[in-house]
């Protein structure tokens, strides 16, 4: 059945049990639900039912647009609300608005588009309650004020971006609360268990995924958003319950691509909100804490796509139906929903009043974008020895509607800013090119994602300060100040695979080839890999090259190999001999074999960072497509680890990881041949236990401060920032001869978020190291920079027959750090001798 038809059928069946009278009239949420909004939590399906009922009762004013389902099968939808005339002409309005983006329309006589996104974090649930109140206010026949607003605006309401997270929280809370709520902050109902409802099914923060689109909710929502491109977008949140309400204007740092109009209209909106909050004696704050820099938020992503993007934050996380705050006031769900309802209407009101200016500046934004005036760099060029790395990057650009191509004259000689050396240099084509010119509609987003250095005017940011995609994807980047001629598109097809009765060689160079390795093993194909370079049929193959032979394999080994490689668009070279002209023959001990698919497990649950666990889980299931078993960490002593070959310890607190019983169990697992992969604080915790023989590098001791050098209380933030590194990119020198470094060509760009380095060791393989020139871009305080020199970030320690692989940082950060995926794949499958 077609998705949209199925969605409608399910909803109508669910509504059939409701009194017909409620479906035939416009009713308030209270009338529909049977309770006042805020006195109970509303489950997601009830919210969907209410929106469906209103759409049925006011089909001339409300059109539901289903856009998919969550991992757990819950409905995702947006409601378009407007005057009967605007709803009748909704498709025409949408196309007209896109014409402003593409420059095919000059007429500004159309409604503005206001998009309100609620409940992206599941345990920030007040906003979905407010979404119902907002919908009713817009269609209420007695509300003449909203009728006037809708003459100038079409309002898009996404009532719940994260239904799985919301219902996880709501169902838990409804189970935990008594007959009346308990306002004591220590009460169980304010102590949400792991992993909490903030995240989606895979424990991903959907408010960090707008640009990267790694999660199914985002993957389905963004194409719908891009089919509209609103002038105003609001992302509704909650923060700690002791905090007053936050609304725009935003805090520094503000990316310098933001226009004066975007900043000034945020100010107008803030003043309009303040008017209502002052009337009600509600506290609020602006211009603090919530900045506009990181490109994958629900405020910045719309900003970088021409909208006025904003975050609104109500105090209320963990508050349940009511909690006593530090000022001995009770923060209730009723009040929280009311505040979000107020800013929802205030946003629509000010947008309607400024329709003409919004559209005029929206058009101007994209006119300037298409002229390429938003960036000093006119062309961004990425080059790599293999097409797969560039293919992956092209896929992300396409998801963001960024136009790309390949250099028309890839052999031309010209100067460009070199991302590796951070200086102007001669462009060197490594084999394949991917290029982006900035004279296009989405040049702002292209610049933000691709520029080598993000200028940060205030280092006290809410998130990472570096994400440049050439570094994240492990490709060599260049930027030119003159536009280059490019051929549209990027379509590199791997050579056709000839059937072989003997074997195949698969060059190993990207995550695509890492996925091939995983799929071959999953299908019971035994895979070999070269620990030394070799030459065959006149072609040189690098260390790490995969070799699949008929020997030792099942009858259908050739068909599986061809199918896997073809599906991933990677090269597989058919050979009819194991004789190498140079280097190791295929029977050499230097051609190692993986005899079986490793059985992989990961630690999860209490003491494990939910986001880190979610990254690993999602990576295996959604990207590597390889089975992984989740083990509850607090039950580790009861688990038979002999059933597994690889155990991954994600980031976490690990309060008892160094307890003797745990240490003995893990060391027994490794000594028998197991591989323990410790990430971030898991690795640091192991290093604090001398039994593992891994040491954290100690920072230089500070000299005693004189009285004159003592820090003033007012300067405490500045002093803190000296040691801060909220997310900067560092060049990691890799030992590409070690299996962990296979496919990296000796360089990996690491996203560094703390000062942890390991001491170099002669009793371990120091696979990834920082040198004095490792800092590349992003904010790093002066003390942090000094600490991050001459140390190890990835190491491998042999323990008995097995290994401990330790990494100070997250190689698959938010599952968009593409280059690190190959390293984690290596850690799982390639262990050397």
Secondary structure, DSSP 8 states (H G I E B T S, - for coil): --HHHHHHHHHHHHHTTS-HHHHSS---HHHHHSS-TTSS---HHHHHHHHHHHHHHTTTTEEEEEEEE-TT--EEEEEEE--HHHHHTHHHHHHHHHHHHHT------S-EEEEEE--SSTT-THHHHHHHHHHHHHH-TT-HHHHHHHHHEEEEEES-S-HHHHHHHHHHHHHH--SS----TTSGGGS--TT-SSS-TTS--GGG-TTT--SHHHHHHHHHHHTT--SEEEEEEEEETTS-EE-SS-EEEE-TTS-HHHHHHHHHHHHHHHHHHHHTT--EE-SSS-EE-STTSTTHHHHTTTSEEEEEEEEEET-TTEEE-TTS-EEEHHHHHHHHHHHHHHHHHHHHHTHHHHHHHHHHHHHHHHHTTT-S--EEEEEESSHHHHHHHHHHHHHTT---EEETTTT---EEEETTTTEEEE----SEEEEEES-STTHHHHHHHH-S----S-S--SS-S---HHHHTT-EEEEESS---EEE------------SSEEEE---SHHHHHHHHHHHHTT--EEEESS-EEETTEEE-TT-EEEESTTS-TTHHHHHHHHHHHTT---EEES----SEE--TTSTTEEEE-S---EEEEESTTB-HHHHHHHHHIIIIII----EEEEGGGGGGS-GGG-SEEEE-SB--TTTTSHHHHHHHHHHHHTT-EEEEETHHHHHHHTSGGG---B----------GGG---GGGHHHHHHHT--SSEEEEEEE-TTSGGGTTSTTEEEEEE-S---B---TTSEEEEEE-TT-EEES---HHHHHHSSSEEEEEEEEETTEEEEEESS-TTGGGT-HHHHHHHHHHHH----
